[in-house]
Amino acid sequence: MRLTNKLATIILLSTSSCIPALGLSRAAIQREINTRAAALDTMRHQLLDGPNERSPGESVDKFLTTFVQMKPKETPTAYDVRVNRYVSITVARSRALAGLLIPSSGAGDPPYSATAWKEIRKLQTYLPQSANRLRAAMTVAQRTGKPLDAAPLVTLINLELAGYQALRDARPAVK
């Protein structure tokens, strides 16, 4: 197993536990939120801020659109390895919000937290669908020998970045 697959597996396992809706303290819920946000942030750094990857100031969309193109003198095997690494990490990262139960809002909750939880709820629906579309696009690219269509990768990474931002703003409900 390659190092990136091991890392993706470790992060997936560390983010797949479920927050029970009842019985956890605010501190325990906040730790779970922080763990999931950290997993998303770690992978964000791996994918977008690694050495020789994205240029300073380059948009995520532009970087990914360029990234999925075959580089000059790159073999099909090298291309598959490079792109598969990103797809594997991105799909594993999409599971970071899975199983996270959304607490009901309390009277003392700040409005930004309620907005964040609403966004997380929405993303829990969109992320698996988007990950499936990316996997399907990768399968098509591998079967046809053509470069990966950037759109599913761009969509999934942008959803994950939105999830990271929402987790940063989410707070345990005040009872």
N, C-alpha and C positions, 0 to 999 in steps of 0.2 A: 504494500500500500504506500503510495507516495505521501510525502510529508503534508502536502496541502489537503489531501483527503483525510489524513489523521487529524489535522487541525480542525477541519470542518466538522468531523465526527465529534471531536471533543467539545467544540462549541455548541453543536446541535444537542448533544446530551446534556450539557450544562444549562441549556435554555428550554428544554422540553418539559420541565416539571410544571405542574398546574398550581396556581394559587387558589386554595380553597376559599370560597366566598365567606365562610364563617369560621371563626375560631382562630384566626391569625391576628397578631397585634399589628398596629400601624407600622411599627419598626420592621416586622417580618415582611409585610407587604412592600414596604419601601426598598428593602434589600432585594426582593425579587424583581422589582421594577429596575433597580440599578444593575442587577446581574444581566438582565435582558438588554438593557441599553448599552452596557459595556460590550456584550457580544456583538451587537450591531455596529458599534463604533470600531471595535477591533477589526472586523471584516471590512468595514468602510476604508480603514487605513490600508489594509492589505490590498484591496482592489484598486483604490483610486489614488493613494498617496505613496505607493511603493517606489523604489528607486527606478529611474528611467521609464516611468510610466506617464503620468499626466503632467503636462507643462504647467508652470505656475500661471494662474488666471484662466486656464482653459476650462470651458464648461464641461460638465459631466457628459451631456448629450454629445458634444463634438468629440470628446475623447473616445467615447464608446463607439461612435460611428466610425471613427478612424481605426480604432482598435480591432474591430471585427474584420477589417480588410486584410488580405494576405500581404505580408511585407515582401519587398523585393528579395529574391533569392531564398525565400523561406520555403521549405519543403512542406508538402501536405501534412506529413506526420508532425512536424514542428508546429504547424498552424493548429492542428487538432489538439495537441498538448497544451499550447498557450491558451486557446479559447476554452477548452474543456475545464481548465483550472478556474477560470472566471465563472463559468456557468455552474460548476460544482459548488464553489463557495457561495455564489449568489443564491442558488436554490436552497442550500443548507441554511443560509442566513434568513431566508424568507419564513422559516419556521419559528423564529424567535418570538413572534407574537402569538403563536398557536397555543391554545390552552390557557392563556392569560384571561382569567375571569374578570369582567369589568365590575367594579364596585358601584353600588348605587350612590348617587350624590347625596351628601349630607347638607344640612342647612348652612354650615359654616365653611363649606368648600369654596376655594377661590374659583372665579369663573374660568380662568385659564385652565384649571385642572379638569373641569367638566368638559371643556372644549377638547382637551387632549384625549380624554377617555372616549369621547364621541368619535374622534379621528381614529383611535386604536380599534374601536369596534368596526368601523368601516374597513380599515386595512386588514383586519382578520378575515374578511370576506374576499377582498381583492388580491391579497398576496398569494394564496394557494392557486387561484385561477391564473394569475400572471406567471407563476413558477411553472405551471403546466404548459402554458403557451411557449415559454422559453425552452423547456425540454423538448417540445414538439418541433420547434424551429431548429434546434440543434440536431435532432434526428434527421430532419429534412436536409440540412446542410451536409451532414455526414453521408447520407445516401446519394446525394447529387454531386458531391465534391465541390459545391459552391460555398462561398463565404457565408457565415451566419448572418441572417437578417438582424440588423442592430435594434430594430424597434422593440421586440420583446425584452431584450437585455436592458435597454434604456428605461423602459416602463417599470420593470421589476426593481432596478436599482433606485429609481426615483421614488417608488413606493416605499422601499426600505429606508431611504433617507428621511422620508416623511414620518415613518414609524419611529426612527431614532429621535427626531425632533419632538414627536408627541410623547414618547417615554420620558424625555427630559422634563417635560412640563407636567406630567401626570403625578398626582399626589394621592396617597391613601385617603379614602373618604373619612370625614370627621363625623363621628357618631354622636 
